[in-house]
Each structure stands twice: as structure tokens, then as C-alpha cells.
Amino acid sequence: MHAGQQDGLYYSLNYSGHGVQMATYMGKVMTDVITGKPEANVWRDLKNPWIPGYFGQPWLHLRVGGAYYGLQDKLS
């Protein structure tokens, strides 16, 4: 989860599978932040961690994962 503000743009992202619940909640939190309550965003200092094994080529990971699970389907 990551939420903050940069160059006048407020953002909230990376819900990691909890999008519906967190997006609804973060809409309220970011409204509070925009209206002058920055402490409402408890995630403001949380940085996006580096993900081991990710090198910026999502299409490659999707192909490898797709091939792996396709093979699993054929073998089962």
C-alpha cells in the first residue's frame, strides 16, 4: 500500500488484492489529507519496497508464469 502527494497530485495505490475495500477507505483518507489533515494518511512515509526477482519486464514474467501454469494444466 502506498499513498501520498507529488506535484499537486494525490495518489493511493498498490492494494495487493484488497482493492475494493482499501480503495473505498483510502478515498476517505485522501479526502481528509486534501482538506488539511495529513496525519490521516498513516502510510505517508511508507516507501514501495523493491521486489526480488522483478527487473521491469512484466510481459516476460507473464509469459514464464503462463507457460508454467499451462504445463501444470497439461500434466494434471
All heavy atoms as a GROMACS GRO file, in nm:
protein
  605
    1MET      N    1   0.084  -0.116   0.000
    1MET     CA    2   0.000   0.000   0.000
    1MET      C    3   0.089   0.123   0.000
    1MET      O    4   0.187   0.129   0.074
    1MET     CB    5  -0.086  -0.012   0.125
    1MET     CG    6  -0.183   0.092   0.161
    1MET     SD    7  -0.296   0.146   0.041
    1MET     CE    8  -0.287   0.316   0.083
    2HIS      N    9   0.058   0.218  -0.082
    2HIS     CA   10   0.136   0.342  -0.090
    2HIS      C   11   0.040   0.457  -0.122
    2HIS      O   12  -0.041   0.446  -0.213
    2HIS     CB   13   0.242   0.329  -0.198
    2HIS     CG   14   0.341   0.441  -0.200
    2HIS    ND1   15   0.427   0.464  -0.096
    2HIS    CD2   16   0.365   0.536  -0.292
    2HIS    CE1   17   0.502   0.569  -0.126
    2HIS    NE2   18   0.466   0.614  -0.244
    3ALA      N   19   0.049   0.563  -0.046
    3ALA     CA   20  -0.037   0.679  -0.068
    3ALA      C   21   0.040   0.805  -0.033
    3ALA      O   22   0.119   0.807   0.060
    3ALA     CB   23  -0.162   0.670   0.019
    4GLY      N   24   0.017   0.909  -0.111
    4GLY     CA   25   0.087   1.034  -0.084
    4GLY      C   26   0.048   1.142  -0.182
    4GLY      O   27  -0.057   1.138  -0.245
    5GLN      N   28   0.140   1.239  -0.198
    5GLN     CA   29   0.117   1.352  -0.285
    5GLN      C   30   0.248   1.390  -0.351
    5GLN      O   31   0.353   1.386  -0.287
    5GLN     CB   32   0.063   1.470  -0.203
    5GLN     CG   33   0.028   1.593  -0.280
    5GLN     CD   34   0.140   1.698  -0.283
    5GLN    OE1   35   0.235   1.693  -0.209
    5GLN    NE2   36   0.125   1.792  -0.373
    6GLN      N   37   0.242   1.423  -0.479
    6GLN     CA   38   0.360   1.469  -0.551
    6GLN      C   39   0.316   1.568  -0.657
    6GLN      O   40   0.227   1.538  -0.737
    6GLN     CB   41   0.434   1.352  -0.616
    6GLN     CG   42   0.560   1.397  -0.686
    6GLN     CD   43   0.643   1.281  -0.737
    6GLN    OE1   44   0.620   1.166  -0.702
    6GLN    NE2   45   0.741   1.311  -0.819
    7ASP      N   46   0.378   1.684  -0.656
    7ASP     CA   47   0.349   1.789  -0.755
    7ASP      C   48   0.200   1.821  -0.766
    7ASP      O   49   0.146   1.838  -0.874
    7ASP     CB   50   0.404   1.750  -0.892
    7ASP     CG   51   0.555   1.729  -0.890
    7ASP    OD1   52   0.624   1.797  -0.811
    7ASP    OD2   53   0.604   1.644  -0.966
    8GLY      N   54   0.130   1.824  -0.652
    8GLY     CA   55  -0.011   1.858  -0.651
    8GLY      C   56  -0.105   1.744  -0.685
    8GLY      O   57  -0.226   1.761  -0.687
    9LEU      N   58  -0.050   1.626  -0.710
    9LEU     CA   59  -0.131   1.508  -0.742
    9LEU      C   60  -0.132   1.415  -0.621
    9LEU      O   61  -0.028   1.375  -0.570
    9LEU     CB   62  -0.072   1.434  -0.863
    9LEU     CG   63  -0.141   1.304  -0.900
    9LEU    CD1   64  -0.280   1.332  -0.953
    9LEU    CD2   65  -0.059   1.230  -1.003
   10TYR      N   66  -0.251   1.383  -0.574
   10TYR     CA   67  -0.266   1.290  -0.462
   10TYR      C   68  -0.292   1.152  -0.518
   10TYR      O   69  -0.367   1.136  -0.614
   10TYR     CB   70  -0.382   1.334  -0.373
   10TYR     CG   71  -0.351   1.463  -0.300
   10TYR    CD1   72  -0.372   1.586  -0.361
   10TYR    CD2   73  -0.300   1.459  -0.172
   10TYR    CE1   74  -0.342   1.704  -0.294
   10TYR    CE2   75  -0.269   1.577  -0.105
   10TYR     CZ   76  -0.290   1.698  -0.166
   10TYR     OH   77  -0.260   1.814  -0.101
   11TYR      N   78  -0.229   1.052  -0.458
   11TYR     CA   79  -0.242   0.916  -0.511
   11TYR      C   80  -0.251   0.813  -0.399
   11TYR      O   81  -0.209   0.838  -0.286
   11TYR     CB   82  -0.123   0.883  -0.602
   11TYR     CG   83   0.010   0.892  -0.530
   11TYR    CD1   84   0.061   0.782  -0.464
   11TYR    CD2   85   0.082   1.010  -0.529
   11TYR    CE1   86   0.181   0.790  -0.396
   11TYR    CE2   87   0.202   1.019  -0.462
   11TYR     CZ   88   0.251   0.909  -0.396
   11TYR     OH   89   0.370   0.916  -0.328
   12SER      N   90  -0.307   0.700  -0.433
   12SER     CA   91  -0.315   0.586  -0.344
   12SER      C   92  -0.315   0.462  -0.434
   12SER      O   93  -0.397   0.451  -0.525
   12SER     CB   94  -0.444   0.595  -0.262
   12SER     OG   95  -0.455   0.485  -0.177
   13LEU      N   96  -0.223   0.371  -0.409
   13LEU     CA   97  -0.208   0.255  -0.499
   13LEU      C   98  -0.148   0.135  -0.428
   13LEU      O   99  -0.118   0.141  -0.310
   13LEU     CB  100  -0.121   0.296  -0.619
   13LEU     CG  101   0.009   0.369  -0.589
   13LEU    CD1  102   0.125   0.275  -0.584
   13LEU    CD2  103   0.031   0.474  -0.696
   14ASN      N  104  -0.132   0.027  -0.502
   14ASN     CA  105  -0.071  -0.098  -0.454
   14ASN      C  106  -0.153  -0.164  -0.343
   14ASN      O  107  -0.104  -0.192  -0.235
   14ASN     CB  108   0.073  -0.076  -0.406
   14ASN     CG  109   0.167  -0.041  -0.516
   14ASN    OD1  110   0.132  -0.049  -0.633
   14ASN    ND2  111   0.287  -0.001  -0.482
   15TYR      N  112  -0.277  -0.193  -0.370
   15TYR     CA  113  -0.363  -0.252  -0.268
   15TYR      C  114  -0.341  -0.402  -0.251
   15TYR      O  115  -0.394  -0.462  -0.159
   15TYR     CB  116  -0.510  -0.225  -0.302
   15TYR     CG  117  -0.544  -0.078  -0.308
   15TYR    CD1  118  -0.606  -0.025  -0.419
   15TYR    CD2  119  -0.513   0.006  -0.203
   15TYR    CE1  120  -0.638   0.109  -0.424
   15TYR    CE2  121  -0.544   0.140  -0.208
   15TYR     CZ  122  -0.607   0.191  -0.319
   15TYR     OH  123  -0.638   0.324  -0.324
   16SER      N  124  -0.266  -0.464  -0.339
   16SER     CA  125  -0.227  -0.605  -0.326
   16SER      C  126  -0.344  -0.700  -0.302
   16SER      O  127  -0.345  -0.779  -0.209
   16SER     CB  128  -0.123  -0.621  -0.215
   16SER     OG  129  -0.009  -0.545  -0.244
   17GLY      N  130  -0.444  -0.691  -0.386
   17GLY     CA  131  -0.557  -0.784  -0.377
   17GLY      C  132  -0.669  -0.738  -0.285
   17GLY      O  133  -0.768  -0.809  -0.269
   18HIS      N  134  -0.655  -0.623  -0.225
   18HIS     CA  135  -0.758  -0.571  -0.134
   18HIS      C  136  -0.818  -0.443  -0.192
   18HIS      O  137  -0.855  -0.352  -0.118
   18HIS     CB  138  -0.699  -0.543   0.004
   18HIS     CG  139  -0.634  -0.663   0.065
   18HIS    ND1  140  -0.707  -0.766   0.119
   18HIS    CD2  141  -0.505  -0.698   0.075
   18HIS    CE1  142  -0.624  -0.859   0.162
   18HIS    NE2  143  -0.501  -0.820   0.137
   19GLY      N  144  -0.830  -0.434  -0.322
   19GLY     CA  145  -0.866  -0.311  -0.390
   19GLY      C  146  -1.001  -0.252  -0.355
   19GLY      O  147  -1.010  -0.133  -0.329
   20VAL      N  148  -1.106  -0.330  -0.353
   20VAL     CA  149  -1.239  -0.276  -0.330
   20VAL      C  150  -1.248  -0.214  -0.190
   20VAL      O  151  -1.289  -0.099  -0.174
   20VAL     CB  152  -1.348  -0.383  -0.349
   20VAL    CG1  153  -1.484  -0.330  -0.308
   20VAL    CG2  154  -1.350  -0.430  -0.493
   21GLN      N  155  -1.207  -0.289  -0.090
   21GLN     CA  156  -1.215  -0.239   0.046
   21GLN      C  157  -1.120  -0.121   0.068
   21GLN      O  158  -1.158  -0.018   0.124
   21GLN     CB  159  -1.180  -0.349   0.148
   21GLN     CG  160  -1.273  -0.466   0.146
   21GLN     CD  161  -1.227  -0.575   0.050
   21GLN    OE1  162  -1.147  -0.553  -0.039
   21GLN    NE2  163  -1.280  -0.694   0.068
   22MET      N  164  -0.995  -0.137   0.028
   22MET     CA  165  -0.895  -0.033   0.053
   22MET      C  166  -0.920   0.091  -0.031
   22MET      O  167  -0.899   0.202   0.018
   22MET     CB  168  -0.754  -0.086   0.028
   22MET     CG  169  -0.704  -0.178   0.137
   22MET     SD  170  -0.701  -0.102   0.302
   22MET     CE  171  -0.574   0.021   0.282
   23ALA      N  172  -0.962   0.078  -0.156
   23ALA     CA  173  -0.986   0.196  -0.239
   23ALA      C  174  -1.099   0.280  -0.181
   23ALA      O  175  -1.091   0.403  -0.180
   23ALA     CB  176  -1.017   0.155  -0.383
   24THR      N  177  -1.201   0.215  -0.130
   24THR     CA  178  -1.312   0.288  -0.069
   24THR      C  179  -1.263   0.361   0.056
   24THR      O  180  -1.288   0.480   0.074
   24THR     CB  181  -1.426   0.191  -0.032
   24THR    OG1  182  -1.469   0.125  -0.151
   24THR    CG2  183  -1.542   0.263   0.032
   25TYR      N  184  -1.190   0.291   0.140
   25TYR     CA  185  -1.138   0.352   0.262
   25TYR      C  186  -1.037   0.463   0.229
   25TYR      O  187  -1.041   0.571   0.288
   25TYR     CB  188  -1.072   0.245   0.349
   25TYR     CG  189  -1.004   0.302   0.471
   25TYR    CD1  190  -1.079   0.355   0.575
   25TYR    CD2  191  -0.865   0.304   0.481
   25TYR    CE1  192  -1.018   0.410   0.687
   25TYR    CE2  193  -0.804   0.358   0.593
   25TYR     CZ  194  -0.880   0.410   0.694
   25TYR     OH  195  -0.818   0.463   0.804
   26MET      N  196  -0.948   0.439   0.135
   26MET     CA  197  -0.846   0.538   0.102
   26MET      C  198  -0.905   0.661   0.035
   26MET      O  199  -0.846   0.769   0.041
   26MET     CB  200  -0.736   0.475   0.017
   26MET     CG  201  -0.646   0.381   0.095
   26MET     SD  202  -0.573   0.455   0.243
   26MET     CE  203  -0.469   0.581   0.171
   27GLY      N  204  -1.019   0.648  -0.029
   27GLY     CA  205  -1.087   0.766  -0.081
   27GLY      C  206  -1.119   0.863   0.032
   27GLY      O  207  -1.098   0.983   0.021
   28LYS      N  208  -1.169   0.810   0.142
   28LYS     CA  209  -1.198   0.894   0.259
   28LYS      C  210  -1.069   0.949   0.319
   28LYS      O  211  -1.061   1.068   0.352
   28LYS     CB  212  -1.274   0.815   0.364
   28LYS     CG  213  -1.309   0.900   0.486
   28LYS     CD  214  -1.354   0.817   0.602
   28LYS     CE  215  -1.384   0.900   0.725
   28LYS     NZ  216  -1.286   0.999   0.760
   29VAL      N  217  -0.968   0.864   0.334
   29VAL     CA  218  -0.841   0.909   0.392
   29VAL      C  219  -0.780   1.021   0.309
   29VAL      O  220  -0.738   1.125   0.362
   29VAL     CB  221  -0.742   0.792   0.406
   29VAL    CG1  222  -0.602   0.841   0.441
   29VAL    CG2  223  -0.790   0.693   0.511
   30MET      N  224  -0.777   1.004   0.178
   30MET     CA  225  -0.714   1.105   0.094
   30MET      C  226  -0.798   1.234   0.090
   30MET      O  227  -0.743   1.342   0.076
   30MET     CB  228  -0.689   1.050  -0.047
   30MET     CG  229  -0.586   0.936  -0.049
   30MET     SD  230  -0.433   0.969   0.040
   30MET     CE  231  -0.353   1.083  -0.070
   31THR      N  232  -0.930   1.222   0.108
   31THR     CA  233  -1.012   1.342   0.121
   31THR      C  234  -0.972   1.419   0.246
   31THR      O  235  -0.959   1.542   0.243
   31THR     CB  236  -1.162   1.305   0.128
   31THR    OG1  237  -1.198   1.239   0.007
   31THR    CG2  238  -1.249   1.427   0.148
   32ASP      N  239  -0.950   1.348   0.355
   32ASP     CA  240  -0.904   1.413   0.478
   32ASP      C  241  -0.768   1.480   0.456
   32ASP      O  242  -0.746   1.592   0.502
   32ASP     CB  243  -0.895   1.311   0.592
   32ASP     CG  244  -1.030   1.264   0.641
   32ASP    OD1  245  -1.132   1.332   0.610
   32ASP    OD2  246  -1.036   1.160   0.708
   33VAL      N  247  -0.678   1.412   0.386
   33VAL     CA  248  -0.546   1.468   0.359
   33VAL      C  249  -0.558   1.596   0.278
   33VAL      O  250  -0.496   1.698   0.310
   33VAL     CB  251  -0.456   1.365   0.287
   33VAL    CG1  252  -0.328   1.428   0.238
   33VAL    CG2  253  -0.426   1.247   0.379
   34ILE      N  254  -0.638   1.592   0.173
   34ILE     CA  255  -0.654   1.708   0.084
   34ILE      C  256  -0.714   1.826   0.159
   34ILE      O  257  -0.680   1.941   0.132
   34ILE     CB  258  -0.739   1.669  -0.039
   34ILE    CG1  259  -0.659   1.573  -0.128
   34ILE    CG2  260  -0.783   1.792  -0.118
   34ILE    CD1  261  -0.742   1.504  -0.234
   35THR      N  262  -0.802   1.798   0.255
   35THR     CA  263  -0.867   1.908   0.328
   35THR      C  264  -0.788   1.952   0.451
   35THR      O  265  -0.841   2.020   0.539
   35THR     CB  266  -1.011   1.869   0.368
   35THR    OG1  267  -1.007   1.750   0.448
   35THR    CG2  268  -1.097   1.848   0.246
   36GLY      N  269  -0.660   1.913   0.458
   36GLY     CA  270  -0.573   1.968   0.562
   36GLY      C  271  -0.542   1.880   0.681
   36GLY      O  272  -0.498   1.929   0.784
   37LYS      N  273  -0.564   1.749   0.668
   37LYS     CA  274  -0.534   1.658   0.779
   37LYS      C  275  -0.434   1.552   0.732
   37LYS      O  276  -0.469   1.436   0.714
   37LYS     CB  277  -0.661   1.592   0.830
   37LYS     CG  278  -0.764   1.689   0.881
   37LYS     CD  279  -0.890   1.616   0.918
   37LYS     CE  280  -1.005   1.716   0.923
   37LYS     NZ  281  -1.131   1.657   0.889
   38PRO      N  282  -0.307   1.589   0.709
   38PRO     CA  283  -0.210   1.493   0.656
   38PRO      C  284  -0.187   1.373   0.747
   38PRO      O  285  -0.150   1.265   0.699
   38PRO     CB  286  -0.082   1.575   0.640
   38PRO     CG  287  -0.100   1.693   0.728
   38PRO     CD  288  -0.247   1.718   0.736
   39GLU      N  289  -0.212   1.387   0.877
   39GLU     CA  290  -0.194   1.275   0.969
   39GLU      C  291  -0.294   1.162   0.944
   39GLU      O  292  -0.275   1.050   0.992
   39GLU     CB  293  -0.203   1.323   1.114
   39GLU     CG  294  -0.340   1.369   1.158
   39GLU     CD  295  -0.377   1.512   1.116
   39GLU    OE1  296  -0.294   1.582   1.053
   39GLU    OE2  297  -0.490   1.553   1.144
   40ALA      N  298  -0.398   1.188   0.868
   40ALA     CA  299  -0.496   1.083   0.835
   40ALA      C  300  -0.433   0.973   0.750
   40ALA      O  301  -0.476   0.858   0.755
   40ALA     CB  302  -0.616   1.144   0.762
   41ASN      N  303  -0.330   1.006   0.674
   41ASN     CA  304  -0.262   0.909   0.590
   41ASN      C  305  -0.146   0.847   0.667
   41ASN      O  306  -0.034   0.896   0.664
   41ASN     CB  307  -0.211   0.975   0.461
   41ASN     CG  308  -0.137   0.878   0.372
   41ASN    OD1  309  -0.139   0.757   0.394
   41ASN    ND2  310  -0.071   0.930   0.271
   42VAL      N  311  -0.174   0.737   0.735
   42VAL     CA  312  -0.069   0.672   0.813
   42VAL      C  313   0.036   0.606   0.725
   42VAL      O  314   0.141   0.566   0.772
   42VAL     CB  315  -0.128   0.569   0.913
   42VAL    CG1  316  -0.218   0.639   1.014
   42VAL    CG2  317  -0.201   0.458   0.840
   43TRP      N  318   0.009   0.594   0.594
   43TRP     CA  319   0.102   0.533   0.500
   43TRP      C  320   0.192   0.636   0.432
   43TRP      O  321   0.269   0.603   0.344
   43TRP     CB  322   0.026   0.455   0.393
   43TRP     CG  323  -0.050   0.341   0.449
   43TRP    CD1  324  -0.004   0.216   0.474
   43TRP    CD2  325  -0.187   0.340   0.488
   43TRP    NE1  326  -0.103   0.138   0.527
   43TRP    CE2  327  -0.217   0.212   0.536
   43TRP    CE3  328  -0.287   0.436   0.487
   43TRP    CZ2  329  -0.342   0.177   0.583
   43TRP    CZ3  330  -0.413   0.401   0.534
   43TRP    CH2  331  -0.439   0.272   0.581
   44ARG      N  332   0.187   0.763   0.472
   44ARG     CA  333   0.256   0.870   0.400
   44ARG      C  334   0.408   0.850   0.394
   44ARG      O  335   0.471   0.894   0.300
   44ARG     CB  336   0.221   1.005   0.458
   44ARG     CG  337   0.268   1.030   0.598
   44ARG     CD  338   0.215   1.163   0.653
   44ARG     NE  339   0.241   1.177   0.794
   44ARG     CZ  340   0.164   1.131   0.892
   44ARG    NH1  341   0.054   1.066   0.862
   44ARG    NH2  342   0.197   1.148   1.018
   45ASP      N  343   0.469   0.786   0.492
   45ASP     CA  344   0.614   0.766   0.492
   45ASP      C  345   0.656   0.627   0.446
   45ASP      O  346   0.775   0.596   0.441
   45ASP     CB  347   0.670   0.791   0.633
   45ASP     CG  348   0.650   0.935   0.677
   45ASP    OD1  349   0.661   1.025   0.591
   45ASP    OD2  350   0.622   0.957   0.796
   46LEU      N  351   0.560   0.544   0.411
   46LEU     CA  352   0.590   0.408   0.366
   46LEU      C  353   0.636   0.413   0.221
   46LEU      O  354   0.570   0.469   0.134
   46LEU     CB  355   0.465   0.320   0.378
   46LEU     CG  356   0.480   0.173   0.344
   46LEU    CD1  357   0.574   0.105   0.442
   46LEU    CD2  358   0.344   0.105   0.347
   47LYS      N  359   0.752   0.357   0.193
   47LYS     CA  360   0.806   0.355   0.057
   47LYS      C  361   0.774   0.221  -0.009
   47LYS      O  362   0.760   0.119   0.059
   47LYS     CB  363   0.956   0.377   0.060
   47LYS     CG  364   0.998   0.506   0.126
   47LYS     CD  365   0.939   0.625   0.054
   47LYS     CE  366   0.976   0.754   0.126
   47LYS     NZ  367   0.883   0.859   0.105
   48ASN      N  368   0.765   0.222  -0.141
   48ASN     CA  369   0.744   0.097  -0.213
   48ASN      C  370   0.872   0.015  -0.209
   48ASN      O  371   0.975   0.060  -0.257
   48ASN     CB  372   0.707   0.125  -0.360
   48ASN     CG  373   0.565   0.169  -0.375
   48ASN    OD1  374   0.479   0.123  -0.301
   48ASN    ND2  375   0.538   0.256  -0.469
   49PRO      N  376   0.867  -0.105  -0.152
   49PRO     CA  377   0.989  -0.186  -0.146
   49PRO      C  378   1.024  -0.246  -0.281
   49PRO      O  379   0.937  -0.267  -0.366
   49PRO     CB  380   0.952  -0.295  -0.046
   49PRO     CG  381   0.804  -0.310  -0.061
   49PRO     CD  382   0.753  -0.170  -0.092
   50TRP      N  383   1.151  -0.274  -0.299
   50TRP     CA  384   1.197  -0.345  -0.418
   50TRP      C  385   1.149  -0.488  -0.409
   50TRP      O  386   1.151  -0.549  -0.302
   50TRP     CB  387   1.349  -0.339  -0.423
   50TRP     CG  388   1.406  -0.418  -0.535
   50TRP    CD1  389   1.405  -0.384  -0.667
   50TRP    CD2  390   1.474  -0.543  -0.527
   50TRP    NE1  391   1.467  -0.480  -0.741
   50TRP    CE2  392   1.510  -0.580  -0.659
   50TRP    CE3  393   1.505  -0.628  -0.422
   50TRP    CZ2  394   1.578  -0.698  -0.686
   50TRP    CZ3  395   1.572  -0.745  -0.451
   50TRP    CH2  396   1.607  -0.779  -0.581
   51ILE      N  397   1.104  -0.544  -0.519
   51ILE     CA  398   1.054  -0.681  -0.522
   51ILE      C  399   1.162  -0.770  -0.581
   51ILE      O  400   1.199  -0.754  -0.697
   51ILE     CB  401   0.925  -0.692  -0.606
   51ILE    CG1  402   0.819  -0.603  -0.545
   51ILE    CG2  403   0.879  -0.836  -0.615
   51ILE    CD1  404   0.695  -0.588  -0.631
   52PRO      N  405   1.217  -0.864  -0.503
   52PRO     CA  406   1.322  -0.953  -0.555
   52PRO      C  407   1.273  -1.029  -0.677
   52PRO      O  408   1.161  -1.078  -0.681
   52PRO     CB  409   1.349  -1.048  -0.439
   52PRO     CG  410   1.300  -0.978  -0.318
   52PRO     CD  411   1.185  -0.891  -0.364
   53GLY      N  412   1.357  -1.036  -0.778
   53GLY     CA  413   1.323  -1.109  -0.900
   53GLY      C  414   1.250  -1.028  -1.004
   53GLY      O  415   1.228  -1.075  -1.115
   54TYR      N  416   1.211  -0.907  -0.972
   54TYR     CA  417   1.142  -0.823  -1.070
   54TYR      C  418   1.242  -0.726  -1.132
   54TYR      O  419   1.310  -0.652  -1.062
   54TYR     CB  420   1.028  -0.743  -1.006
   54TYR     CG  421   0.958  -0.655  -1.106
   54TYR    CD1  422   0.875  -0.711  -1.202
   54TYR    CD2  423   0.978  -0.518  -1.107
   54TYR    CE1  424   0.812  -0.632  -1.295
   54TYR    CE2  425   0.915  -0.438  -1.200
   54TYR     CZ  426   0.833  -0.496  -1.295
   54TYR     OH  427   0.770  -0.417  -1.387
   55PHE      N  428   1.253  -0.730  -1.264
   55PHE     CA  429   1.351  -0.648  -1.334
   55PHE      C  430   1.286  -0.553  -1.435
   55PHE      O  431   1.349  -0.511  -1.529
   55PHE     CB  432   1.453  -0.738  -1.404
   55PHE     CG  433   1.523  -0.830  -1.309
   55PHE    CD1  434   1.493  -0.964  -1.307
   55PHE    CD2  435   1.615  -0.780  -1.218
   55PHE    CE1  436   1.556  -1.048  -1.218
   55PHE    CE2  437   1.679  -0.864  -1.129
   55PHE     CZ  438   1.650  -0.999  -1.129
   56GLY      N  439   1.158  -0.522  -1.417
   56GLY     CA  440   1.093  -0.424  -1.501
   56GLY      C  441   1.042  -0.477  -1.634
   56GLY      O  442   1.012  -0.399  -1.723
   57GLN      N  443   1.030  -0.606  -1.650
   57GLN     CA  444   0.978  -0.664  -1.773
   57GLN      C  445   0.855  -0.750  -1.742
   57GLN      O  446   0.862  -0.872  -1.742
   57GLN     CB  447   1.085  -0.751  -1.842
   57GLN     CG  448   1.213  -0.679  -1.876
   57GLN     CD  449   1.192  -0.570  -1.980
   57GLN    OE1  450   1.106  -0.581  -2.066
   57GLN    NE2  451   1.268  -0.463  -1.969
   58PRO      N  452   0.739  -0.689  -1.712
   58PRO     CA  453   0.623  -0.768  -1.672
   58PRO      C  454   0.578  -0.868  -1.778
   58PRO      O  455   0.530  -0.975  -1.745
   58PRO     CB  456   0.515  -0.663  -1.645
   58PRO     CG  457   0.560  -0.541  -1.714
   58PRO     CD  458   0.711  -0.547  -1.719
   59TRP      N  459   0.592  -0.835  -1.905
   59TRP     CA  460   0.549  -0.927  -2.010
   59TRP      C  461   0.629  -1.056  -2.003
   59TRP      O  462   0.576  -1.163  -2.029
   59TRP     CB  463   0.563  -0.862  -2.148
   59TRP     CG  464   0.702  -0.818  -2.178
   59TRP    CD1  465   0.758  -0.696  -2.154
   59TRP    CD2  466   0.806  -0.897  -2.235
   59TRP    NE1  467   0.888  -0.694  -2.192
   59TRP    CE2  468   0.922  -0.815  -2.243
   59TRP    CE3  469   0.815  -1.028  -2.281
   59TRP    CZ2  470   1.043  -0.862  -2.294
   59TRP    CZ3  471   0.936  -1.073  -2.332
   59TRP    CH2  472   1.048  -0.991  -2.338
   60LEU      N  473   0.756  -1.050  -1.965
   60LEU     CA  474   0.837  -1.171  -1.954
   60LEU      C  475   0.788  -1.258  -1.840
   60LEU      O  476   0.772  -1.378  -1.855
   60LEU     CB  477   0.984  -1.135  -1.934
   60LEU     CG  478   1.078  -1.254  -1.910
   60LEU    CD1  479   1.079  -1.346  -2.032
   60LEU    CD2  480   1.219  -1.205  -1.880
   61HIS      N  481   0.760  -1.197  -1.726
   61HIS     CA  482   0.711  -1.274  -1.612
   61HIS      C  483   0.576  -1.337  -1.642
   61HIS      O  484   0.549  -1.449  -1.600
   61HIS     CB  485   0.700  -1.184  -1.487
   61HIS     CG  486   0.833  -1.139  -1.437
   61HIS    ND1  487   0.879  -1.013  -1.460
   61HIS    CD2  488   0.929  -1.204  -1.369
   61HIS    CE1  489   0.999  -1.001  -1.406
   61HIS    NE2  490   1.032  -1.115  -1.350
   62LEU      N  491   0.491  -1.265  -1.714
   62LEU     CA  492   0.361  -1.321  -1.750
   62LEU      C  493   0.377  -1.441  -1.843
   62LEU      O  494   0.308  -1.540  -1.828
   62LEU     CB  495   0.274  -1.214  -1.816
   62LEU     CG  496   0.225  -1.104  -1.723
   62LEU    CD1  497   0.154  -0.996  -1.803
   62LEU    CD2  498   0.132  -1.161  -1.617
   63ARG      N  499   0.470  -1.432  -1.937
   63ARG     CA  500   0.492  -1.544  -2.028
   63ARG      C  501   0.546  -1.666  -1.954
   63ARG      O  502   0.503  -1.778  -1.977
   63ARG     CB  503   0.588  -1.505  -2.139
   63ARG     CG  504   0.526  -1.419  -2.242
   63ARG     CD  505   0.622  -1.401  -2.357
   63ARG     NE  506   0.544  -1.364  -2.472
   63ARG     CZ  507   0.594  -1.353  -2.592
   63ARG    NH1  508   0.721  -1.376  -2.614
   63ARG    NH2  509   0.517  -1.319  -2.693
   64VAL      N  510   0.644  -1.644  -1.867
   64VAL     CA  511   0.702  -1.756  -1.792
   64VAL      C  512   0.597  -1.817  -1.701
   64VAL      O  513   0.581  -1.940  -1.697
   64VAL     CB  514   0.826  -1.709  -1.711
   64VAL    CG1  515   0.873  -1.817  -1.615
   64VAL    CG2  516   0.938  -1.668  -1.805
   65GLY      N  517   0.522  -1.734  -1.630
   65GLY     CA  518   0.416  -1.784  -1.542
   65GLY      C  519   0.308  -1.856  -1.620
   65GLY      O  520   0.260  -1.962  -1.579
   66GLY      N  521   0.269  -1.799  -1.733
   66GLY     CA  522   0.167  -1.863  -1.817
   66GLY      C  523   0.212  -1.998  -1.869
   66GLY      O  524   0.135  -2.094  -1.870
   67ALA      N  525   0.337  -2.007  -1.911
   67ALA     CA  526   0.392  -2.135  -1.960
   67ALA      C  527   0.395  -2.238  -1.848
   67ALA      O  528   0.359  -2.355  -1.868
   67ALA     CB  529   0.530  -2.114  -2.019
   68TYR      N  530   0.436  -2.195  -1.730
   68TYR     CA  531   0.443  -2.286  -1.615
   68TYR      C  532   0.305  -2.342  -1.582
   68TYR      O  533   0.287  -2.462  -1.567
   68TYR     CB  534   0.502  -2.214  -1.494
   68TYR     CG  535   0.492  -2.294  -1.367
   68TYR    CD1  536   0.581  -2.399  -1.342
   68TYR    CD2  537   0.394  -2.269  -1.272
   68TYR    CE1  538   0.572  -2.474  -1.227
   68TYR    CE2  539   0.384  -2.343  -1.156
   68TYR     CZ  540   0.473  -2.446  -1.134
   68TYR     OH  541   0.463  -2.521  -1.020
   69TYR      N  542   0.206  -2.253  -1.570
   69TYR     CA  543   0.072  -2.300  -1.534
   69TYR      C  544   0.005  -2.375  -1.648
   69TYR      O  545  -0.075  -2.466  -1.625
   69TYR     CB  546  -0.014  -2.183  -1.483
   69TYR     CG  547   0.029  -2.141  -1.345
   69TYR    CD1  548   0.094  -2.020  -1.323
   69TYR    CD2  549   0.008  -2.224  -1.236
   69TYR    CE1  550   0.137  -1.983  -1.198
   69TYR    CE2  551   0.050  -2.189  -1.110
   69TYR     CZ  552   0.115  -2.069  -1.090
   69TYR     OH  553   0.158  -2.034  -0.964
   70GLY      N  554   0.039  -2.342  -1.772
   70GLY     CA  555  -0.011  -2.420  -1.884
   70GLY      C  556   0.041  -2.562  -1.880
   70GLY      O  557  -0.032  -2.658  -1.906
   71LEU      N  558   0.169  -2.577  -1.846
   71LEU     CA  559   0.227  -2.709  -1.831
   71LEU      C  560   0.162  -2.785  -1.715
   71LEU      O  561   0.134  -2.905  -1.726
   71LEU     CB  562   0.378  -2.698  -1.810
   71LEU     CG  563   0.455  -2.829  -1.792
   71LEU    CD1  564   0.441  -2.917  -1.916
   71LEU    CD2  565   0.601  -2.801  -1.761
   72GLN      N  566   0.138  -2.716  -1.605
   72GLN     CA  567   0.070  -2.778  -1.491
   72GLN      C  568  -0.068  -2.830  -1.532
   72GLN      O  569  -0.108  -2.939  -1.490
   72GLN     CB  570   0.056  -2.679  -1.375
   72GLN     CG  571   0.186  -2.641  -1.310
   72GLN     CD  572   0.251  -2.758  -1.239
   72GLN    OE1  573   0.184  -2.840  -1.177
   72GLN    NE2  574   0.382  -2.767  -1.249
   73ASP      N  575  -0.141  -2.752  -1.611
   73ASP     CA  576  -0.273  -2.796  -1.657
   73ASP      C  577  -0.264  -2.919  -1.743
   73ASP      O  578  -0.346  -3.012  -1.729
   73ASP     CB  579  -0.341  -2.684  -1.738
   73ASP     CG  580  -0.388  -2.569  -1.651
   73ASP    OD1  581  -0.398  -2.587  -1.529
   73ASP    OD2  582  -0.415  -2.461  -1.708
   74LYS      N  583  -0.164  -2.926  -1.831
   74LYS     CA  584  -0.149  -3.043  -1.919
   74LYS      C  585  -0.109  -3.168  -1.842
   74LYS      O  586  -0.147  -3.278  -1.878
   74LYS     CB  587  -0.047  -3.014  -2.026
   74LYS     CG  588  -0.097  -2.914  -2.130
   74LYS     CD  589   0.006  -2.885  -2.235
   74LYS     CE  590  -0.053  -2.781  -2.329
   74LYS     NZ  591   0.038  -2.743  -2.434
   75LEU      N  592  -0.031  -3.149  -1.735
   75LEU     CA  593   0.015  -3.264  -1.658
   75LEU      C  594  -0.090  -3.315  -1.559
   75LEU      O  595  -0.079  -3.427  -1.512
   75LEU     CB  596   0.144  -3.229  -1.583
   75LEU     CG  597   0.264  -3.198  -1.671
   75LEU    CD1  598   0.382  -3.153  -1.585
   75LEU    CD2  599   0.302  -3.317  -1.756
   76SER      N  600  -0.189  -3.235  -1.528
   76SER     CA  601  -0.288  -3.280  -1.427
   76SER      C  602  -0.413  -3.334  -1.492
   76SER      O  603  -0.438  -3.335  -1.605
   76SER     CB  604  -0.324  -3.166  -1.334
   76SER     OG  605  -0.380  -3.058  -1.404
   0.00000   0.00000   0.00000
